[in-house]
Amino acid sequence: MARIGVIFDMDGVLVDSYAPHLESWRKLAAELGAAISEAQFTGTFGRTSRDIIAEIFGVSDSDGISRLDDRKEQIYRDIIRHAVPAMPGAMEAVRRLMAAGFRIAVGSSGPPENVELVCEEMGLGPYLSAKVTGSDVQRGKPDPQVFQLSAQRMGIEPRACVVVEDAPAGVEAARRAGMRCVALAGTHPAAALQNADSVIESLDELTSELIMELI
């Protein structure tokens, strides 16, 4: 099993980040004299902040996007610092799969500062064979780059990897990477995640038996 990898998305999978991300987007919008609806936010969940800023706020120049991206993520980190909302069963699932012999990676579109903060406060570091963040890739999900790089850093073939995702864009990215995908319903309803190989309602369902069935 040492040659099988499980790649966890972070937001919506390891961290119940829906509410703090929505709050951070609304605070950024307010600073700009704008507004963002929950429907707009939900429709972009799982994509990079850069893509969202360009789409929702109509900013096209790279410097402007970078500035707003940095500000939004700073607001988000201020919200979750010392109070990271770990998803129920997240650490138990990571420990369970590592104990079963799987290699574990985090493949996130988020900035490295966010990923490092979450990994440190949740104590994920000792369990990870690889970690990929938004700064490591040039293209966000549904492009498969984040998961391809995660597999490469683990030293595992894509066909021997299972991605755990919560968003349709992430499910598509996993499939385009040639990997199996388990989708965790919550951020999106199960009906929106049917392109995944398996849909679960809780991380308690993420067992070594399920991973082996998919591989």
N, C-alpha and C positions, 0 to 999 in steps of 0.2 A: 504493500500500500504506500510505501515511501515515494512511489513514482506517480501518485495521484494527488492533484492539487484542488483545493477549494478556495475560490476567490470571492471574498466578501466585498460588496459595495458597502459604503459607510453610512451615508445619509439614508434613513428609512429602513436600514437593515440592522446595523450595529447600534445606531443612534436614532432615537425617536426625535428627529430634528425638524419635523414638519412645522410645529408651532414657532420655535425660535427662528427658523429661516423666514417664515412668513412675517414675523415681527420685524426682523432685520430689513427685509425688502420694503415694508411699509414705512419704517423709519427713514430709510434712504429716500424713498419717494417723497416723503414729507419735507425732507431737507431740500429737495429739488422743486418743491411746489407742485408735485404731481401726486398721483395715487395709483395703487395697484390693487386689483380685486383678487379675491381668493381664487376665483376661476382662472384668472390669468396665471397666478402663481402655480396652481395645480397643473396646468397645462405645460409648464416648463420644468417641472420638478425632475431632477436627474440630469439636466443639461448644465453646461458650464455657466458661471455668472457672466462671462464675457458675451456669450450668445444671448443670454436673457436681457442684458443691458441694451444690446444693439436692437433687439426685437421690440422690447416694451418701451424703452425711453427714446428710441430713434437716434441713439448716438452712434456715429459711424467712424470717427477718428480714433486711432488706436490709443493715443495718449488720454483722451477723454474716457474711453472704456476702461483703461487700466486704473485711472484715478478713482472712478466710481466703483470698480471691482474691489479695489483695496479698501475703500471706505465701507462698502457693504459687508465684507468679510470681517473687518475690525468690529463692526457693530455686532455681528453674529457671535464672535468670540467673547465679547464682553458679556453677552447674554448667558452663554453656557459655561463660562469659566467657573470652576469649583462647583458646578451643578450640571455636569454632562448628563443628559437624559438617556441613559443606556436603554436599549430596547429590551423588554422582558425576555430573559433566557439567552441573551447574546453571549455573555461570557461562558455560560454553561455549554452552549453549542460549540464555541471555539475550543474549550478544554476537551469536550467529548470527542470531537473530530481529531484533534491533535493526538489524544491518547489512543485513538484507533489507528494511528499511523499516517494520517494524511498530512500533507504540507498545507500551510495556511498562508494566504496573502490578503492584503487589502488593496483593492483597485478602485480608486475614487477620483471623481472629476474635481473634487474640492482642492483648495490651495494647500500647500504643505503645512502652513501654520495651523490650519484647522485639523488636519489629519494628525499632526504631532500632538496637539493639545488633547484630542480625544484618546489617542493611543496611550499617552502618559497618564491621563486621569483614570482611564479604564484598566490600565495595567496590561495592555495588549502586547507590548513589545516582545516579551519572551516567547510568545506563541507564533510570531510571524517569520516566515521564510522570505517574504518579499513585501514591498510596499510601493505602490505607485500613486502619485498625486497628479493634480491638474497641471503642475509645472513640468511634469515629465513628458507630456504629450502635446502635440500640436492640434489635435482634432478631438472634440468632445463626443460623447455618446450621442447618437447611435453608431458612430464610427467605432470599430473594434480595437483601436490602438491601445487603450488603457488595459484591456484584458490580455491582448497579445504580449504586451510588455511585462505584465504580471507573470504570465506563464514563462516567458524567457528568463526572468530574474529568479524564478523558482527552479529553473532547469527542467521543466516538464513540458511535454508536447501538448498543444492545445486540445487534442482529442481526449487527453487524460485529465482535463480540468472541468470542474463544475463551478459555475458562477451562481452566487446568491444575490438576487436583485429584487427591487421593489417597483421599478418603473418600466413602462413599455420601451422607452429608449434604451434602457440598460439591457432588457431582454433581447432586443434586436442586436445590440452590440455583441452580446455573448454568442448569439447564433451566427453572426457574421464572422466572429473569431473562430468558428468551428468548435465551439464548446457546448456542453449541456448547460441547462439553466434551471435553477429552482427559483420561483418567484414567491416572495412573501407578500401576501395581500395585506393591505392596511392603508398605505399611502394612496394606492389605487385599488379598486375592487377587483376581485378574482376574475370577473368577466373581461377586464381590460388586459389581463395577463395571460391569456390562453395560448399565446405563442410560446410560452415557456414549456419545458418538458414536464414540469411538475409545479403545482401551485399549493402552497401551504398557508395555513392561517396563523401559525405560531412557530417560533424557532425551536420549540420543543419537538416539532415534527422533523427537524433536520438531523437525521440520524446517519450513522455510517452505512446502515442497510440501504437507505434511500440513495445515498451517493453511489454505492456499488451497483445498484439496479440501473442507474442512469449511465454509468460507464460501461 
